[in-house]
């Protein structure tokens, strides 16, 4: 585990208890947050409009959790670090291409 606290922003299946238990081996503890300037049509992406927002949850995670999340996500999704509405830097999976 790294010494720096890491966060994962989720607005999809990582919010579901069954998915968390399957991917991470436990339920994650999180808090509501949002991505500003993003939309979800049909996947999360920057919109270029500052008033747009995608609501979700931010979870504290370990390096092992991030590796498990990487393995769970489809190959056309990449993890990017984005500042959330609360000011946290959180990893977010964004579709590529």
mmCIF file as gemmi writes it, N, C-alpha and C atoms, coordinates in Angstrom:
data_model
loop_
_atom_site.group_PDB
_atom_site.id
_atom_site.type_symbol
_atom_site.label_atom_id
_atom_site.label_alt_id
_atom_site.label_comp_id
_atom_site.label_asym_id
_atom_site.label_entity_id
_atom_site.label_seq_id
_atom_site.pdbx_PDB_ins_code
_atom_site.Cartn_x
_atom_site.Cartn_y
_atom_site.Cartn_z
_atom_site.occupancy
_atom_site.B_iso_or_equiv
_atom_site.pdbx_formal_charge
_atom_site.auth_seq_id
_atom_site.auth_asym_id
_atom_site.pdbx_PDB_model_num
ATOM 1 N N . UNK Axp A 1 ? 0.853 -1.18 0 1 0 ? 1 A 1
ATOM 2 C CA . UNK Axp A 1 ? 0 0 0 1 0 ? 1 A 1
ATOM 3 C C . UNK Axp A 1 ? 0.893 1.236 0 1 0 ? 1 A 1
ATOM 4 N N . UNK Axp A 2 ? 0.556 2.213 -0.788 1 0 ? 2 A 1
ATOM 5 C CA . UNK Axp A 2 ? 1.371 3.429 -0.837 1 0 ? 2 A 1
ATOM 6 C C . UNK Axp A 2 ? 1.104 4.268 0.403 1 0 ? 2 A 1
ATOM 7 N N . UNK Axp A 3 ? 2.067 5.155 0.716 1 0 ? 3 A 1
ATOM 8 C CA . UNK Axp A 3 ? 1.909 6 1.899 1 0 ? 3 A 1
ATOM 9 C C . UNK Axp A 3 ? 0.964 7.17 1.63 1 0 ? 3 A 1
ATOM 10 N N . UNK Axp A 4 ? 0.698 7.461 0.374 1 0 ? 4 A 1
ATOM 11 C CA . UNK Axp A 4 ? -0.214 8.541 0.013 1 0 ? 4 A 1
ATOM 12 C C . UNK Axp A 4 ? -1.626 7.981 -0.11 1 0 ? 4 A 1
ATOM 13 N N . UNK Axp A 5 ? -2.58 8.643 0.533 1 0 ? 5 A 1
ATOM 14 C CA . UNK Axp A 5 ? -3.98 8.211 0.445 1 0 ? 5 A 1
ATOM 15 C C . UNK Axp A 5 ? -4.449 8.367 -0.994 1 0 ? 5 A 1
ATOM 16 N N . UNK Axp A 6 ? -5.104 7.345 -1.513 1 0 ? 6 A 1
ATOM 17 C CA . UNK Axp A 6 ? -5.628 7.393 -2.869 1 0 ? 6 A 1
ATOM 18 C C . UNK Axp A 6 ? -7.144 7.253 -2.814 1 0 ? 6 A 1
ATOM 19 N N . UNK Axp A 7 ? -7.775 7.818 -3.821 1 0 ? 7 A 1
ATOM 20 C CA . UNK Axp A 7 ? -9.233 7.809 -3.883 1 0 ? 7 A 1
ATOM 21 C C . UNK Axp A 7 ? -9.687 7.333 -5.258 1 0 ? 7 A 1
ATOM 22 N N . UNK Axp A 8 ? -10.835 6.687 -5.276 1 0 ? 8 A 1
ATOM 23 C CA . UNK Axp A 8 ? -11.462 6.227 -6.502 1 0 ? 8 A 1
ATOM 24 C C . UNK Axp A 8 ? -12.85 6.841 -6.568 1 0 ? 8 A 1
ATOM 25 N N . UNK Axp A 9 ? -13.138 7.571 -7.656 1 0 ? 9 A 1
ATOM 26 C CA . UNK Axp A 9 ? -14.473 8.124 -7.884 1 0 ? 9 A 1
ATOM 27 C C . UNK Axp A 9 ? -15.262 7.097 -8.683 1 0 ? 9 A 1
ATOM 28 N N . UNK Axp A 10 ? -16.462 6.796 -8.22 1 0 ? 10 A 1
ATOM 29 C CA . UNK Axp A 10 ? -17.311 5.825 -8.905 1 0 ? 10 A 1
ATOM 30 C C . UNK Axp A 10 ? -18.702 6.401 -9.099 1 0 ? 10 A 1
ATOM 31 N N . UNK Axp A 11 ? -19.236 6.214 -10.302 1 0 ? 11 A 1
ATOM 32 C CA . UNK Axp A 11 ? -20.612 6.635 -10.573 1 0 ? 11 A 1
ATOM 33 C C . UNK Axp A 11 ? -21.384 5.501 -11.233 1 0 ? 11 A 1
ATOM 34 N N . UNK Axp A 12 ? -20.759 4.331 -11.275 1 0 ? 12 A 1
ATOM 35 C CA . UNK Axp A 12 ? -21.393 3.171 -11.894 1 0 ? 12 A 1
ATOM 36 C C . UNK Axp A 12 ? -21.354 1.968 -10.979 1 0 ? 12 A 1
ATOM 37 N N . UNK Axp A 13 ? -20.913 0.837 -11.543 1 0 ? 13 A 1
ATOM 38 C CA . UNK Axp A 13 ? -21.027 -0.421 -10.808 1 0 ? 13 A 1
ATOM 39 C C . UNK Axp A 13 ? -20.148 -0.522 -9.566 1 0 ? 13 A 1
ATOM 40 N N . UNK Axp A 14 ? -19.083 0.262 -9.458 1 0 ? 14 A 1
ATOM 41 C CA . UNK Axp A 14 ? -18.264 0.204 -8.242 1 0 ? 14 A 1
ATOM 42 C C . UNK Axp A 14 ? -19.005 0.745 -7.011 1 0 ? 14 A 1
ATOM 43 N N . UNK Axp A 15 ? -20.165 1.349 -7.203 1 0 ? 15 A 1
ATOM 44 C CA . UNK Axp A 15 ? -20.982 1.789 -6.068 1 0 ? 15 A 1
ATOM 45 C C . UNK Axp A 15 ? -21.798 0.635 -5.485 1 0 ? 15 A 1
ATOM 46 N N . UNK Axp A 16 ? -21.931 -0.452 -6.23 1 0 ? 16 A 1
ATOM 47 C CA . UNK Axp A 16 ? -22.771 -1.576 -5.816 1 0 ? 16 A 1
ATOM 48 C C . UNK Axp A 16 ? -22.004 -2.511 -4.883 1 0 ? 16 A 1
ATOM 49 N N . UNK Axp A 17 ? -22.637 -2.876 -3.763 1 0 ? 17 A 1
ATOM 50 C CA . UNK Axp A 17 ? -21.995 -3.733 -2.758 1 0 ? 17 A 1
ATOM 51 C C . UNK Axp A 17 ? -21.526 -5.059 -3.355 1 0 ? 17 A 1
ATOM 52 N N . UNK Axp A 18 ? -22.343 -5.688 -4.189 1 0 ? 18 A 1
ATOM 53 C CA . UNK Axp A 18 ? -21.975 -6.987 -4.762 1 0 ? 18 A 1
ATOM 54 C C . UNK Axp A 18 ? -20.734 -6.874 -5.642 1 0 ? 18 A 1
ATOM 55 N N . UNK Axp A 19 ? -20.63 -5.797 -6.4 1 0 ? 19 A 1
ATOM 56 C CA . UNK Axp A 19 ? -19.454 -5.581 -7.257 1 0 ? 19 A 1
ATOM 57 C C . UNK Axp A 19 ? -18.228 -5.326 -6.391 1 0 ? 19 A 1
ATOM 58 N N . UNK Axp A 20 ? -18.367 -4.503 -5.365 1 0 ? 20 A 1
ATOM 59 C CA . UNK Axp A 20 ? -17.239 -4.236 -4.465 1 0 ? 20 A 1
ATOM 60 C C . UNK Axp A 20 ? -16.739 -5.528 -3.828 1 0 ? 20 A 1
ATOM 61 N N . UNK Axp A 21 ? -17.647 -6.36 -3.347 1 0 ? 21 A 1
ATOM 62 C CA . UNK Axp A 21 ? -17.245 -7.611 -2.708 1 0 ? 21 A 1
ATOM 63 C C . UNK Axp A 21 ? -16.558 -8.543 -3.691 1 0 ? 21 A 1
ATOM 64 N N . UNK Axp A 22 ? -17.036 -8.583 -4.934 1 0 ? 22 A 1
ATOM 65 C CA . UNK Axp A 22 ? -16.429 -9.446 -5.949 1 0 ? 22 A 1
ATOM 66 C C . UNK Axp A 22 ? -15.057 -8.926 -6.377 1 0 ? 22 A 1
ATOM 67 N N . UNK Axp A 23 ? -14.925 -7.619 -6.604 1 0 ? 23 A 1
ATOM 68 C CA . UNK Axp A 23 ? -13.68 -7.044 -7.128 1 0 ? 23 A 1
ATOM 69 C C . UNK Axp A 23 ? -12.645 -6.809 -6.03 1 0 ? 23 A 1
ATOM 70 N N . UNK Axp A 24 ? -13.076 -6.258 -4.896 1 0 ? 24 A 1
ATOM 71 C CA . UNK Axp A 24 ? -12.14 -5.848 -3.837 1 0 ? 24 A 1
ATOM 72 C C . UNK Axp A 24 ? -12.11 -6.801 -2.644 1 0 ? 24 A 1
ATOM 73 N N . UNK Axp A 25 ? -13.064 -7.727 -2.581 1 0 ? 25 A 1
ATOM 74 C CA . UNK Axp A 25 ? -13.12 -8.665 -1.471 1 0 ? 25 A 1
ATOM 75 C C . UNK Axp A 25 ? -13.735 -8.082 -0.21 1 0 ? 25 A 1
ATOM 76 N N . UNK Axp A 26 ? -14.322 -6.914 -0.318 1 0 ? 26 A 1
ATOM 77 C CA . UNK Axp A 26 ? -14.957 -6.256 0.826 1 0 ? 26 A 1
ATOM 78 C C . UNK Axp A 26 ? -15.809 -5.092 0.316 1 0 ? 26 A 1
ATOM 79 N N . UNK Axp A 27 ? -16.627 -4.546 1.208 1 0 ? 27 A 1
ATOM 80 C CA . UNK Axp A 27 ? -17.381 -3.338 0.875 1 0 ? 27 A 1
ATOM 81 C C . UNK Axp A 27 ? -16.509 -2.134 1.178 1 0 ? 27 A 1
ATOM 82 N N . UNK Axp A 28 ? -16.508 -1.174 0.28 1 0 ? 28 A 1
ATOM 83 C CA . UNK Axp A 28 ? -15.731 0.049 0.452 1 0 ? 28 A 1
ATOM 84 C C . UNK Axp A 28 ? -16.545 1.089 1.214 1 0 ? 28 A 1
ATOM 85 N N . UNK Axp A 29 ? -15.85 1.937 1.937 1 0 ? 29 A 1
ATOM 86 C CA . UNK Axp A 29 ? -16.487 3.047 2.646 1 0 ? 29 A 1
ATOM 87 C C . UNK Axp A 29 ? -16.254 4.305 1.818 1 0 ? 29 A 1
ATOM 88 N N . UNK Axp A 30 ? -17.329 5.009 1.501 1 0 ? 30 A 1
ATOM 89 C CA . UNK Axp A 30 ? -17.189 6.19 0.654 1 0 ? 30 A 1
ATOM 90 C C . UNK Axp A 30 ? -18.069 7.329 1.104 1 0 ? 30 A 1
ATOM 91 N N . UNK Axp A 31 ? -17.966 8.411 0.339 1 0 ? 31 A 1
ATOM 92 C CA . UNK Axp A 31 ? -18.811 9.579 0.606 1 0 ? 31 A 1
ATOM 93 C C . UNK Axp A 31 ? -19.227 10.185 -0.732 1 0 ? 31 A 1
ATOM 94 N N . UNK Axp A 32 ? -20.396 10.828 -0.775 1 0 ? 32 A 1
ATOM 95 C CA . UNK Axp A 32 ? -20.862 11.442 -2.017 1 0 ? 32 A 1
ATOM 96 C C . UNK Axp A 32 ? -19.902 12.536 -2.487 1 0 ? 32 A 1
ATOM 97 N N . UNK Axp A 33 ? -19.728 12.607 -3.793 1 0 ? 33 A 1
ATOM 98 C CA . UNK Axp A 33 ? -18.901 13.642 -4.413 1 0 ? 33 A 1
ATOM 99 C C . UNK Axp A 33 ? -19.37 13.771 -5.851 1 0 ? 33 A 1
ATOM 100 N N . UNK Axp A 34 ? -18.702 14.586 -6.628 1 0 ? 34 A 1
ATOM 101 C CA . UNK Axp A 34 ? -19.101 14.8 -8.022 1 0 ? 34 A 1
ATOM 102 C C . UNK Axp A 34 ? -17.899 15.227 -8.845 1 0 ? 34 A 1
ATOM 103 N N . UNK Axp A 35 ? -18.027 15.038 -10.152 1 0 ? 35 A 1
ATOM 104 C CA . UNK Axp A 35 ? -17.067 15.576 -11.114 1 0 ? 35 A 1
ATOM 105 C C . UNK Axp A 35 ? -17.726 16.767 -11.78 1 0 ? 35 A 1
ATOM 106 N N . UNK Axp A 36 ? -17.085 17.913 -11.718 1 0 ? 36 A 1
ATOM 107 C CA . UNK Axp A 36 ? -17.618 19.122 -12.352 1 0 ? 36 A 1
ATOM 108 C C . UNK Axp A 36 ? -17.028 19.265 -13.745 1 0 ? 36 A 1
ATOM 109 N N . UNK Axp A 37 ? -17.863 19.733 -14.683 1 0 ? 37 A 1
ATOM 110 C CA . UNK Axp A 37 ? -17.412 19.87 -16.062 1 0 ? 37 A 1
ATOM 111 C C . UNK Axp A 37 ? -17.395 18.549 -16.807 1 0 ? 37 A 1
ATOM 112 N N . UNK Axp A 38 ? -18.129 17.566 -16.285 1 0 ? 38 A 1
ATOM 113 C CA . UNK Axp A 38 ? -18.245 16.251 -16.918 1 0 ? 38 A 1
ATOM 114 C C . UNK Axp A 38 ? -19.712 15.944 -17.145 1 0 ? 38 A 1
ATOM 115 N N . UNK Axp A 39 ? -19.988 15.064 -18.114 1 0 ? 39 A 1
ATOM 116 C CA . UNK Axp A 39 ? -21.342 14.589 -18.352 1 0 ? 39 A 1
ATOM 117 C C . UNK Axp A 39 ? -21.283 13.073 -18.506 1 0 ? 39 A 1
ATOM 118 N N . UNK Axp A 40 ? -22.456 12.477 -18.571 1 0 ? 40 A 1
ATOM 119 C CA . UNK Axp A 40 ? -22.541 11.017 -18.687 1 0 ? 40 A 1
ATOM 120 C C . UNK Axp A 40 ? -23.5 10.698 -19.818 1 0 ? 40 A 1
ATOM 121 N N . UNK Axp A 41 ? -22.975 10.715 -21.051 1 0 ? 41 A 1
ATOM 122 C CA . UNK Axp A 41 ? -23.819 10.515 -22.228 1 0 ? 41 A 1
ATOM 123 C C . UNK Axp A 41 ? -23.097 9.721 -23.294 1 0 ? 41 A 1
ATOM 124 N N . UNK Axp A 42 ? -23.1 8.444 -23.364 1 0 ? 42 A 1
ATOM 125 C CA . UNK Axp A 42 ? -23.617 7.489 -22.38 1 0 ? 42 A 1
ATOM 126 C C . UNK Axp A 42 ? -22.57 7.102 -21.334 1 0 ? 42 A 1
ATOM 127 N N . UNK Axp A 43 ? -21.347 7.571 -21.49 1 0 ? 43 A 1
ATOM 128 C CA . UNK Axp A 43 ? -20.28 7.274 -20.531 1 0 ? 43 A 1
ATOM 129 C C . UNK Axp A 43 ? -19.709 8.585 -20.006 1 0 ? 43 A 1
ATOM 130 N N . UNK Axp A 44 ? -19.005 8.54 -18.888 1 0 ? 44 A 1
ATOM 131 C CA . UNK Axp A 44 ? -18.447 9.75 -18.278 1 0 ? 44 A 1
ATOM 132 C C . UNK Axp A 44 ? -17.377 10.332 -19.194 1 0 ? 44 A 1
ATOM 133 N N . UNK Axp A 45 ? -17.517 11.634 -19.459 1 0 ? 45 A 1
ATOM 134 C CA . UNK Axp A 45 ? -16.527 12.316 -20.299 1 0 ? 45 A 1
ATOM 135 C C . UNK Axp A 45 ? -16.55 13.804 -19.972 1 0 ? 45 A 1
ATOM 136 N N . UNK Axp A 46 ? -15.426 14.491 -20.226 1 0 ? 46 A 1
ATOM 137 C CA . UNK Axp A 46 ? -15.432 15.949 -20.046 1 0 ? 46 A 1
ATOM 138 C C . UNK Axp A 46 ? -16.435 16.573 -21.005 1 0 ? 46 A 1
ATOM 139 N N . UNK Axp A 47 ? -17.189 17.55 -20.524 1 0 ? 47 A 1
ATOM 140 C CA . UNK Axp A 47 ? -18.199 18.19 -21.37 1 0 ? 47 A 1
ATOM 141 C C . UNK Axp A 47 ? -17.758 19.557 -21.872 1 0 ? 47 A 1
ATOM 142 N N . UNK Axp A 48 ? -16.809 20.179 -21.163 1 0 ? 48 A 1
ATOM 143 C CA . UNK Axp A 48 ? -16.42 21.536 -21.508 1 0 ? 48 A 1
ATOM 144 C C . UNK Axp A 48 ? -17.384 22.583 -20.973 1 0 ? 48 A 1
ATOM 145 N N . UNK Axp A 49 ? -18.383 22.153 -20.211 1 0 ? 49 A 1
ATOM 146 C CA . UNK Axp A 49 ? -19.373 23.065 -19.631 1 0 ? 49 A 1
ATOM 147 C C . UNK Axp A 49 ? -19.23 22.997 -18.115 1 0 ? 49 A 1
ATOM 148 N N . UNK Axp A 50 ? -18.819 24.095 -17.504 1 0 ? 50 A 1
ATOM 149 C CA . UNK Axp A 50 ? -18.492 24.079 -16.073 1 0 ? 50 A 1
ATOM 150 C C . UNK Axp A 50 ? -19.681 23.733 -15.182 1 0 ? 50 A 1
ATOM 151 N N . UNK Axp A 51 ? -20.907 24.005 -15.627 1 0 ? 51 A 1
ATOM 152 C CA . UNK Axp A 51 ? -22.086 23.699 -14.811 1 0 ? 51 A 1
ATOM 153 C C . UNK Axp A 51 ? -22.487 22.226 -14.853 1 0 ? 51 A 1
ATOM 154 N N . UNK Axp A 52 ? -21.937 21.464 -15.796 1 0 ? 52 A 1
ATOM 155 C CA . UNK Axp A 52 ? -22.255 20.033 -15.862 1 0 ? 52 A 1
ATOM 156 C C . UNK Axp A 52 ? -21.615 19.319 -14.687 1 0 ? 52 A 1
ATOM 157 N N . UNK Axp A 53 ? -22.266 18.25 -14.237 1 0 ? 53 A 1
ATOM 158 C CA . UNK Axp A 53 ? -21.698 17.466 -13.136 1 0 ? 53 A 1
ATOM 159 C C . UNK Axp A 53 ? -22.162 16.02 -13.231 1 0 ? 53 A 1
ATOM 160 N N . UNK Axp A 54 ? -21.309 15.15 -12.771 1 0 ? 54 A 1
ATOM 161 C CA . UNK Axp A 54 ? -21.632 13.734 -12.639 1 0 ? 54 A 1
ATOM 162 C C . UNK Axp A 54 ? -21.521 13.404 -11.158 1 0 ? 54 A 1
ATOM 163 N N . UNK Axp A 55 ? -22.627 12.996 -10.556 1 0 ? 55 A 1
ATOM 164 C CA . UNK Axp A 55 ? -22.634 12.634 -9.142 1 0 ? 55 A 1
ATOM 165 C C . UNK Axp A 55 ? -22.202 11.187 -8.971 1 0 ? 55 A 1
ATOM 166 N N . UNK Axp A 56 ? -21.537 10.932 -7.855 1 0 ? 56 A 1
ATOM 167 C CA . UNK Axp A 56 ? -21.09 9.582 -7.552 1 0 ? 56 A 1
ATOM 168 C C . UNK Axp A 56 ? -20.576 9.505 -6.133 1 0 ? 56 A 1
ATOM 169 N N . UNK Axp A 57 ? -19.665 8.574 -5.913 1 0 ? 57 A 1
ATOM 170 C CA . UNK Axp A 57 ? -19.071 8.349 -4.595 1 0 ? 57 A 1
ATOM 171 C C . UNK Axp A 57 ? -17.556 8.324 -4.732 1 0 ? 57 A 1
ATOM 172 N N . UNK Axp A 58 ? -16.876 8.782 -3.676 1 0 ? 58 A 1
ATOM 173 C CA . UNK Axp A 58 ? -15.418 8.684 -3.602 1 0 ? 58 A 1
ATOM 174 C C . UNK Axp A 58 ? -15.086 7.697 -2.489 1 0 ? 58 A 1
ATOM 175 N N . UNK Axp A 59 ? -14.212 6.741 -2.823 1 0 ? 59 A 1
ATOM 176 C CA . UNK Axp A 59 ? -13.802 5.704 -1.882 1 0 ? 59 A 1
ATOM 177 C C . UNK Axp A 59 ? -12.303 5.792 -1.646 1 0 ? 59 A 1
ATOM 178 N N . UNK Axp A 60 ? -11.868 5.644 -0.402 1 0 ? 60 A 1
ATOM 179 C CA . UNK Axp A 60 ? -10.454 5.501 -0.109 1 0 ? 60 A 1
ATOM 180 C C . UNK Axp A 60 ? -10.02 4.107 -0.53 1 0 ? 60 A 1
ATOM 181 N N . UNK Axp A 61 ? -8.919 4.008 -1.279 1 0 ? 61 A 1
ATOM 182 C CA . UNK Axp A 61 ? -8.483 2.717 -1.821 1 0 ? 61 A 1
ATOM 183 C C . UNK Axp A 61 ? -6.979 2.523 -1.643 1 0 ? 61 A 1
ATOM 184 N N . UNK Axp A 62 ? -6.56 1.275 -1.791 1 0 ? 62 A 1
ATOM 185 C CA . UNK Axp A 62 ? -5.152 0.895 -1.74 1 0 ? 62 A 1
ATOM 186 C C . UNK Axp A 62 ? -4.636 0.669 -3.157 1 0 ? 62 A 1
ATOM 187 N N . UNK Axp A 63 ? -3.33 0.503 -3.282 1 0 ? 63 A 1
ATOM 188 C CA . UNK Axp A 63 ? -2.75 0.152 -4.581 1 0 ? 63 A 1
ATOM 189 C C . UNK Axp A 63 ? -3.33 -1.17 -5.085 1 0 ? 63 A 1
ATOM 190 N N . UNK Axp A 64 ? -3.508 -2.131 -4.172 1 0 ? 64 A 1
ATOM 191 C CA . UNK Axp A 64 ? -4.084 -3.423 -4.561 1 0 ? 64 A 1
ATOM 192 C C . UNK Axp A 64 ? -5.519 -3.249 -5.06 1 0 ? 64 A 1
ATOM 193 N N . UNK Axp A 65 ? -6.282 -2.368 -4.428 1 0 ? 65 A 1
ATOM 194 C CA . UNK Axp A 65 ? -7.646 -2.085 -4.892 1 0 ? 65 A 1
ATOM 195 C C . UNK Axp A 65 ? -7.63 -1.516 -6.307 1 0 ? 65 A 1
ATOM 196 N N . UNK Axp A 66 ? -6.706 -0.594 -6.555 1 0 ? 66 A 1
ATOM 197 C CA . UNK Axp A 66 ? -6.624 0.007 -7.894 1 0 ? 66 A 1
ATOM 198 C C . UNK Axp A 66 ? -6.237 -1.036 -8.935 1 0 ? 66 A 1
ATOM 199 N N . UNK Axp A 67 ? -5.336 -1.938 -8.588 1 0 ? 67 A 1
ATOM 200 C CA . UNK Axp A 67 ? -4.963 -3.009 -9.519 1 0 ? 67 A 1
ATOM 201 C C . UNK Axp A 67 ? -6.169 -3.902 -9.805 1 0 ? 67 A 1
ATOM 202 N N . UNK Axp A 68 ? -6.958 -4.209 -8.782 1 0 ? 68 A 1
ATOM 203 C CA . UNK Axp A 68 ? -8.163 -5.018 -8.975 1 0 ? 68 A 1
ATOM 204 C C . UNK Axp A 68 ? -9.178 -4.276 -9.84 1 0 ? 68 A 1
ATOM 205 N N . UNK Axp A 69 ? -9.32 -2.972 -9.623 1 0 ? 69 A 1
ATOM 206 C CA . UNK Axp A 69 ? -10.242 -2.164 -10.431 1 0 ? 69 A 1
ATOM 207 C C . UNK Axp A 69 ? -9.775 -2.112 -11.882 1 0 ? 69 A 1
ATOM 208 N N . UNK Axp A 70 ? -8.462 -1.97 -12.086 1 0 ? 70 A 1
ATOM 209 C CA . UNK Axp A 70 ? -7.913 -1.965 -13.45 1 0 ? 70 A 1
ATOM 210 C C . UNK Axp A 70 ? -8.27 -3.26 -14.176 1 0 ? 70 A 1
ATOM 211 N N . UNK Axp A 71 ? -8.144 -4.389 -13.474 1 0 ? 71 A 1
ATOM 212 C CA . UNK Axp A 71 ? -8.442 -5.688 -14.083 1 0 ? 71 A 1
ATOM 213 C C . UNK Axp A 71 ? -9.934 -5.84 -14.377 1 0 ? 71 A 1
ATOM 214 N N . UNK Axp A 72 ? -10.781 -5.182 -13.603 1 0 ? 72 A 1
ATOM 215 C CA . UNK Axp A 72 ? -12.234 -5.271 -13.772 1 0 ? 72 A 1
ATOM 216 C C . UNK Axp A 72 ? -12.739 -4.428 -14.947 1 0 ? 72 A 1
ATOM 217 N N . UNK Axp A 73 ? -12.122 -3.288 -15.174 1 0 ? 73 A 1
ATOM 218 C CA . UNK Axp A 73 ? -12.599 -2.366 -16.217 1 0 ? 73 A 1
ATOM 219 C C . UNK Axp A 73 ? -12.278 -2.9 -17.614 1 0 ? 73 A 1
ATOM 220 N N . UNK Axp A 74 ? -13.113 -2.584 -18.606 1 0 ? 74 A 1
ATOM 221 C CA . UNK Axp A 74 ? -12.832 -2.998 -19.983 1 0 ? 74 A 1
ATOM 222 C C . UNK Axp A 74 ? -11.528 -2.374 -20.483 1 0 ? 74 A 1
ATOM 223 N N . UNK Axp A 75 ? -10.891 -2.996 -21.491 1 0 ? 75 A 1
ATOM 224 C CA . UNK Axp A 75 ? -9.596 -2.499 -21.97 1 0 ? 75 A 1
ATOM 225 C C . UNK Axp A 75 ? -9.638 -1.097 -22.578 1 0 ? 75 A 1
ATOM 226 N N . UNK Axp A 76 ? -10.81 -0.623 -22.991 1 0 ? 76 A 1
ATOM 227 C CA . UNK Axp A 76 ? -10.889 0.718 -23.587 1 0 ? 76 A 1
ATOM 228 C C . UNK Axp A 76 ? -11.159 1.81 -22.546 1 0 ? 76 A 1
ATOM 229 N N . UNK Axp A 77 ? -11.031 1.482 -21.267 1 0 ? 77 A 1
ATOM 230 C CA . UNK Axp A 77 ? -11.144 2.468 -20.188 1 0 ? 77 A 1
ATOM 231 C C . UNK Axp A 77 ? -9.786 2.63 -19.529 1 0 ? 77 A 1
ATOM 232 N N . UNK Axp A 78 ? -9.406 3.876 -19.278 1 0 ? 78 A 1
ATOM 233 C CA . UNK Axp A 78 ? -8.129 4.184 -18.624 1 0 ? 78 A 1
ATOM 234 C C . UNK Axp A 78 ? -8.392 5 -17.376 1 0 ? 78 A 1
ATOM 235 N N . UNK Axp A 79 ? -7.553 4.762 -16.396 1 0 ? 79 A 1
ATOM 236 C CA . UNK Axp A 79 ? -7.652 5.485 -15.127 1 0 ? 79 A 1
ATOM 237 C C . UNK Axp A 79 ? -6.954 6.828 -15.263 1 0 ? 79 A 1
ATOM 238 N N . UNK Axp A 80 ? -7.666 7.915 -14.899 1 0 ? 80 A 1
ATOM 239 C CA . UNK Axp A 80 ? -7.129 9.279 -14.925 1 0 ? 80 A 1
ATOM 240 C C . UNK Axp A 80 ? -7.389 9.917 -13.571 1 0 ? 80 A 1
ATOM 241 N N . UNK Axp A 81 ? -6.462 10.76 -13.119 1 0 ? 81 A 1
ATOM 242 C CA . UNK Axp A 81 ? -6.641 11.442 -11.844 1 0 ? 81 A 1
ATOM 243 C C . UNK Axp A 81 ? -7.3 12.792 -12.087 1 0 ? 81 A 1
ATOM 244 N N . UNK Axp A 82 ? -8.443 13.028 -11.432 1 0 ? 82 A 1
ATOM 245 C CA . UNK Axp A 82 ? -9.26 14.218 -11.645 1 0 ? 82 A 1
ATOM 246 C C . UNK Axp A 82 ? -9.619 14.813 -10.29 1 0 ? 82 A 1
ATOM 247 N N . UNK Axp A 83 ? -9.674 16.132 -10.209 1 0 ? 83 A 1
ATOM 248 C CA . UNK Axp A 83 ? -10.101 16.801 -8.971 1 0 ? 83 A 1
ATOM 249 C C . UNK Axp A 83 ? -11.621 16.764 -8.893 1 0 ? 83 A 1
ATOM 250 N N . UNK Axp A 84 ? -12.133 16.293 -7.763 1 0 ? 84 A 1
ATOM 251 C CA . UNK Axp A 84 ? -13.579 16.209 -7.559 1 0 ? 84 A 1
ATOM 252 C C . UNK Axp A 84 ? -14.123 17.541 -7.034 1 0 ? 84 A 1
ATOM 253 N N . UNK Axp A 85 ? -15.434 17.634 -6.952 1 0 ? 85 A 1
ATOM 254 C CA . UNK Axp A 85 ? -16.084 18.852 -6.453 1 0 ? 85 A 1
ATOM 255 C C . UNK Axp A 85 ? -15.638 19.187 -5.032 1 0 ? 85 A 1
ATOM 256 N N . UNK Axp A 86 ? -15.31 18.164 -4.235 1 0 ? 86 A 1
ATOM 257 C CA . UNK Axp A 86 ? -14.881 18.4 -2.849 1 0 ? 86 A 1
ATOM 258 C C . UNK Axp A 86 ? -13.407 18.79 -2.757 1 0 ? 86 A 1
ATOM 259 N N . UNK Axp A 87 ? -12.699 18.734 -3.894 1 0 ? 87 A 1
ATOM 260 C CA . UNK Axp A 87 ? -11.29 19.107 -3.912 1 0 ? 87 A 1
ATOM 261 C C . UNK Axp A 87 ? -10.323 17.947 -3.822 1 0 ? 87 A 1
ATOM 262 N N . UNK Axp A 88 ? -10.832 16.715 -3.703 1 0 ? 88 A 1
ATOM 263 C CA . UNK Axp A 88 ? -9.955 15.545 -3.663 1 0 ? 88 A 1
ATOM 264 C C . UNK Axp A 88 ? -9.459 15.209 -5.058 1 0 ? 88 A 1
ATOM 265 N N . UNK Axp A 89 ? -8.239 14.706 -5.152 1 0 ? 89 A 1
ATOM 266 C CA . UNK Axp A 89 ? -7.76 14.107 -6.39 1 0 ? 89 A 1
ATOM 267 C C . UNK Axp A 89 ? -8.153 12.642 -6.349 1 0 ? 89 A 1
ATOM 268 N N . UNK Axp A 90 ? -8.953 12.224 -7.298 1 0 ? 90 A 1
ATOM 269 C CA . UNK Axp A 90 ? -9.455 10.851 -7.308 1 0 ? 90 A 1
ATOM 270 C C . UNK Axp A 90 ? -9.221 10.221 -8.671 1 0 ? 90 A 1
ATOM 271 N N . UNK Axp A 91 ? -8.981 8.918 -8.662 1 0 ? 91 A 1
ATOM 272 C CA . UNK Axp A 91 ? -8.885 8.172 -9.909 1 0 ? 91 A 1
ATOM 273 C C . UNK Axp A 91 ? -10.285 7.975 -10.464 1 0 ? 91 A 1
ATOM 274 N N . UNK Axp A 92 ? -10.411 8.154 -11.774 1 0 ? 92 A 1
ATOM 275 C CA . UNK Axp A 92 ? -11.68 8.002 -12.483 1 0 ? 92 A 1
ATOM 276 C C . UNK Axp A 92 ? -11.391 7.2 -13.739 1 0 ? 92 A 1
ATOM 277 N N . UNK Axp A 93 ? -12.245 6.253 -14.058 1 0 ? 93 A 1
ATOM 278 C CA . UNK Axp A 93 ? -12.087 5.493 -15.301 1 0 ? 93 A 1
ATOM 279 C C . UNK Axp A 93 ? -12.828 6.219 -16.419 1 0 ? 93 A 1
ATOM 280 N N . UNK Axp A 94 ? -12.077 6.573 -17.458 1 0 ? 94 A 1
ATOM 281 C CA . UNK Axp A 94 ? -12.64 7.279 -18.608 1 0 ? 94 A 1
ATOM 282 C C . UNK Axp A 94 ? -12.46 6.432 -19.856 1 0 ? 94 A 1
ATOM 283 N N . UNK Axp A 95 ? -13.487 6.396 -20.666 1 0 ? 95 A 1
ATOM 284 C CA . UNK Axp A 95 ? -13.433 5.643 -21.916 1 0 ? 95 A 1
ATOM 285 C C . UNK Axp A 95 ? -12.485 6.334 -22.882 1 0 ? 95 A 1
ATOM 286 N N . UNK Axp A 96 ? -11.689 5.538 -23.569 1 0 ? 96 A 1
ATOM 287 C CA . UNK Axp A 96 ? -10.742 6.049 -24.562 1 0 ? 96 A 1
ATOM 288 C C . UNK Axp A 96 ? -11.29 5.785 -25.96 1 0 ? 96 A 1
ATOM 289 N N . UNK Axp A 97 ? -11.141 6.755 -26.827 1 0 ? 97 A 1
ATOM 290 C CA . UNK Axp A 97 ? -11.535 6.587 -28.217 1 0 ? 97 A 1
ATOM 291 C C . UNK Axp A 97 ? -12.983 6.63 -28.51 1 0 ? 97 A 1
